[in-house]
Amino acid sequence: METEVTNQENWTLVIRPQRAWWDLRLGELWRYRDLVWLFVWRDFVAYYKQTILGPLWYLIQPILTTLVFTVIFGNIAKLSTDGLPPFLFYLAGNTVWTYFSTCLTSTSNTFVSNSSMFGKVYFPRLSVPISIVISNIISFGIRFGLFILFLTYFIAQGSEVRPNAWAFLLPVLLLIMAGIGLGLGIIISSLTTKYRDLQQLVGFGVQLLMYGAPVIYPLSSVESKWRWIFLANPMTPVIELFRYGFMGVSSLSPMYIFYSIAWMFVVLLIGVLVFNHVESTFMDTV
Amino acid sequence: MKDIVVQIENLSKSYRLGAIGTGTFYGDVKRWWAKRLGQPDPYAKVGVMDHQNRSGETIWALRNIDLSIRRGEVMGIIGRNGAGKSTLLKILSKVTAPTTGNVKIKGHIASLLEVGTGFHPELTGRENIYLNGAIMGMRRSEVSRKFDEIVSFSEVEKFIDTPVKRYSSGMYVRLAFAVAAHLEPDILVVDEVLAVGDISFQKKCLGKMSDISKEGRTVLYVSHQMATILSLTQSCILMQQGQIVKMGDTSEVVSEYMNGVSEKKGYFGKRDLSSYPRSRNLPRNIDFVEIRLEDDAGDTKGVFVEKENIKVVVKMLVRKPSRYFSIGMDVSTFEGVRVFSIIKPKVEVELREGVYEVSAQFAPSYLRPGKYSINISVQSSILQDEVNDAVVFEVKHAAESVDDQFWMSDNRGVTRFDYEWNELRLSDQ
């Protein structure tokens, strides 16, 4: 009996009490890549099957928000828009910001909203938030198409808008937003396994973060003593660079983008570590 | 001797009572502050005294489990609710991590704790097959290869492009099991999922599971249905309070369990239910406190003979006023076959806090001699409490009964009833 046991040390899997912090099992995630795509596809299909207007919702929401912003901040409060047409200015800010905020809020309840599935079968849990971030790109694409449409219209009308080569950095900007949104989202989601009320904080926090980013006003109109708050916000360079690339106006050097990239790496690393740590036992506390 | 594919070493899992937090940061701070001031815990549940006292105490759901399973073995896991069966399966499925010890596995392991995990109601049968397959670890190409086989096994060919929200529950379960049945893992861990679906499909599932084992795959199967355990598994473990109390040949372990359910536990005829484990989390605003069986004379007992009436008396504690009340119970044989159910339909009442008693009577003359257990449940507008195997009783038939020997045999069906033969006479034709 004893000898039999000792002969077979080539186990495929060993389940242990706690995995090491650094044991991220990213290889396993890669093996489940089909699942990530199926989740993306499920979200997409399920969304369209449930709504009558389908993708139209993605257009109605940004147009309405932008109109409200234009009336309130542009016409009533008369905030500066760096000389850009107010409608286009707000639409740009809204397009970028919405992607980031949906990534953050929808990944932040990963554990709680999937607990019934997580409680019954094992698969790399990270596949869920990753798929959310990817499927949000689809809705971003629709909003972005709308933005390009208006951009072309305004250029045709002879507005002072000059798209330039920096616009090609869009994939990088998307990656940064996805990374930061995902990282923060999974950190929050790991904490909400113990404290549900953090969930309330997310919606509120995202709103605060928006006012601390140049979404409804350009960085140039911010008083210099408050400027540091905006510069500390990793989303500031992303939004400014987006406006710069597509409309040619920004008061921030494009080099600030490296600050956002650094943020992305740090937040992602912390997020994945924390998520990984919580993953193995969260079913006992959720 | 075949090699060992699952090796469980000194496996334990503990949960800390009272230390699980209140669920919100605000709640935890409030509890901590009350503790500092020496006030009672504001989140302690009223009436749950034992829980309060055991705050911080560790409950061992599993304790020092050692087990090795060989290739091709089909092993049953039996035990009462709360014995640790599900916890063991959850650890094997990697849903939760053990507290100490480890499990070594050789080969691909798949678990089926629930059928249809991750099914999306808006997606069609076809789409859900891919999704569910991927959730259980299949590659897309693998699902494509087995797709036709899965569909034909599920018998829902005609509706494969219909959203599953339009499926009947039977179709849903068939499709879900079909995906799981085609996983082809080396080791399959199955919780009691076959209790759903109609009889013919259940038979098909059991057939599939025995095929799986004949292909040299290893199966671990948890069930309360002793009949399926007996027909499906060769070896079996019996769990009790987080430990393996018996291991070996299935028929031996099952009979030990069935005897244990009655005598050893000593709840023949009467049982205190206040601290008895429930199979799942329930609100328990109406909480079972005690169940006892009485004969016509009002004596509590657990063995009844044919002519006596059995009176089931249930005592419950109402913690919150309720406007509706309904209670049900069912009687099952020890093999898990339900013989009959009785309910008191939902009525509108003004139920205040307090202890209530309700009773029902039935005649055991319709029961074959043997041992039976009673499950009880109570509802207000929703299910409040439920206890499986709440009490156990035995039916013996009067010695003078002519057909007693006949009924003693195991394969005479689950019930008996009064009947009369007409005279034997010569037929004209």
Boltz contact constraints between the chains, C-beta under 6 A:
constraints:
  - contact:
      token1: [A, 8]
      token2: [B, 3]
      max_distance: 6.0
  - contact:
      token1: [A, 11]
      token2: [B, 104]
      max_distance: 6.0
  - contact:
      token1: [A, 11]
      token2: [B, 106]
      max_distance: 6.0
  - contact:
      token1: [A, 12]
      token2: [B, 106]
      max_distance: 6.0
  - contact:
      token1: [A, 12]
      token2: [B, 107]
      max_distance: 6.0
  - contact:
      token1: [A, 13]
      token2: [B, 105]
      max_distance: 6.0
  - contact:
      token1: [A, 14]
      token2: [B, 102]
      max_distance: 6.0
  - contact:
      token1: [A, 14]
      token2: [B, 104]
      max_distance: 6.0
  - contact:
      token1: [A, 15]
      token2: [B, 102]
      max_distance: 6.0
  - contact:
      token1: [A, 15]
      token2: [B, 103]
      max_distance: 6.0
  - contact:
      token1: [A, 16]
      token2: [B, 102]
      max_distance: 6.0
  - contact:
      token1: [A, 17]
      token2: [B, 97]
      max_distance: 6.0
  - contact:
      token1: [A, 17]
      token2: [B, 98]
      max_distance: 6.0
  - contact:
      token1: [A, 17]
      token2: [B, 99]
      max_distance: 6.0
  - contact:
      token1: [A, 17]
      token2: [B, 100]
      max_distance: 6.0
  - contact:
      token1: [A, 34]
      token2: [B, 134]
      max_distance: 6.0
  - contact:
      token1: [A, 34]
      token2: [B, 139]
      max_distance: 6.0
  - contact:
      token1: [A, 34]
      token2: [B, 140]
      max_distance: 6.0
  - contact:
      token1: [A, 35]
      token2: [B, 134]
      max_distance: 6.0
  - contact:
      token1: [A, 38]
      token2: [B, 131]
      max_distance: 6.0
  - contact:
      token1: [A, 38]
      token2: [B, 134]
      max_distance: 6.0
  - contact:
      token1: [A, 42]
      token2: [B, 120]
      max_distance: 6.0
  - contact:
      token1: [A, 42]
      token2: [B, 131]
      max_distance: 6.0
  - contact:
      token1: [A, 46]
      token2: [B, 120]
      max_distance: 6.0
  - contact:
      token1: [A, 46]
      token2: [B, 122]
      max_distance: 6.0
  - contact:
      token1: [A, 49]
      token2: [B, 122]
      max_distance: 6.0
  - contact:
      token1: [A, 117]
      token2: [B, 117]
      max_distance: 6.0
  - contact:
      token1: [A, 117]
      token2: [B, 118]
      max_distance: 6.0
  - contact:
      token1: [A, 119]
      token2: [B, 95]
      max_distance: 6.0
  - contact:
      token1: [A, 120]
      token2: [B, 113]
      max_distance: 6.0
  - contact:
      token1: [A, 120]
      token2: [B, 114]
      max_distance: 6.0
  - contact:
      token1: [A, 120]
      token2: [B, 117]
      max_distance: 6.0
  - contact:
      token1: [A, 121]
      token2: [B, 117]
      max_distance: 6.0
  - contact:
      token1: [A, 121]
      token2: [B, 135]
      max_distance: 6.0
  - contact:
      token1: [A, 122]
      token2: [B, 93]
      max_distance: 6.0
  - contact:
      token1: [A, 122]
      token2: [B, 94]
      max_distance: 6.0
  - contact:
      token1: [A, 122]
      token2: [B, 95]
      max_distance: 6.0
  - contact:
      token1: [A, 123]
      token2: [B, 135]
      max_distance: 6.0
  - contact:
      token1: [A, 194]
      token2: [B, 21]
      max_distance: 6.0
  - contact:
      token1: [A, 195]
      token2: [B, 24]
      max_distance: 6.0
  - contact:
      token1: [A, 195]
      token2: [B, 25]
      max_distance: 6.0
  - contact:
      token1: [A, 196]
      token2: [B, 23]
      max_distance: 6.0
  - contact:
      token1: [A, 196]
      token2: [B, 24]
      max_distance: 6.0
  - contact:
      token1: [A, 197]
      token2: [B, 24]
      max_distance: 6.0
  - contact:
      token1: [A, 197]
      token2: [B, 25]
      max_distance: 6.0
  - contact:
      token1: [A, 197]
      token2: [B, 26]
      max_distance: 6.0
  - contact:
      token1: [A, 280]
      token2: [B, 97]
      max_distance: 6.0
  - contact:
      token1: [A, 281]
      token2: [B, 97]
      max_distance: 6.0
  - contact:
      token1: [A, 283]
      token2: [B, 95]
      max_distance: 6.0
  - contact:
      token1: [A, 283]
      token2: [B, 96]
      max_distance: 6.0
  - contact:
      token1: [A, 284]
      token2: [B, 96]
      max_distance: 6.0
